[in-house]
Amino acid sequence: MSIEEIRNYCLALPYAEETMPFDDTTIVYKVGGRWFAVVDIEDNRHVVVKADPDLAIELRDLHPEVTAAWHFNKRHWNAVRLDGDLAESFIYEQVLNSYLLVIRKNVTPKAYRLEIEAAARNYLESQTR
């Protein structure tokens, strides 16, 4: 899986935006102003995603391609290998879970969070049809 595929998926999610806050190689994907995915253009072997702390550890135990994210809070962020044996659907699921977690836990004010949640629900329903 390529970072271009990750990019396309992230930007297809409602209210998602792409930023480069540090340099011209680190791309941060945000929803409601909060990070949900990070990729490095030069070291394009991983996507960094947020995860529920208990699930983050469980995923690391189950999949050698999932590790604690370097330079991130190890309790909340995983690095998911793009060039390993993980199915693309699994990788997309981790990105989506991160996106939804960030909306639920980090986006304020409440009215904006509800607006994004409704758009995300509509998007997900359209994808399952």
Secondary structure, DSSP 8 states (H G I E B T S, - for coil): --HHHHHHHHHHSTTEEEE-SS-SSEEEEEETTEEEEEEESSSTTEEEEE--HHHHHHHHHH-TTEEE-TTS-TTTEEEEESSSS--HHHHHHHHHHHHHHHHHHH--SHHHHHHHHHHHHHHHHHHH-
